């Protein structure tokens, strides 16, 4: 380990401290904790770690919740738009009726 550390400090090798440790001690073994004897397992020593799948599932659930909320917002906006269109349509029909009445009055005056 000292040789590898010396090579790194002299610039003849480029290893990270973790790489040096692995070269000296060997690869990790599943279910073991280094330098703690045969007793502790990673779970008992470090505690339960949330799995990556749980984290991804949480993110997916949050995204689905946002989608549902946005769909509700869109439905409300569509209904508001429908009401506005009906109101505008009613105003348009009233305006058309007023224009038609005015045109009829002008036509009657022209005839007289």
C-alpha positions, 0 to 999 in steps of 0.5 A: 500500500505504501508503494502505491501511495508513493507512486501516486505522490511521485506522479508515476501512477494515478490511483484514487485512495479507494483503488489503492485500498482495493488493490491491496485488500482485494475486491469486496465480498458480498455480505461482509464488512471489512475490518469488523470480523466475521460477525456483522453484515452490511445491514447490521453494521450500516443499517437498511439502505433504501433501494434505488427502486424505492427511490424511483418508485417515489419519483414515479408516484410524485409524477403521477400525482402531478399529472392527475392534478394537472388533468383536473386543472385542465378539466376545470379550464375547459369548463371555464372556456366552454362557459365563456364561449357560450357567453360570447356566443350569446353576445354574438347572437344578440349583436347579430340580431341587433344588426339584422334589426337595424338593417331591416329598419334601413331597408324599410326606410329606403322603401318609404 
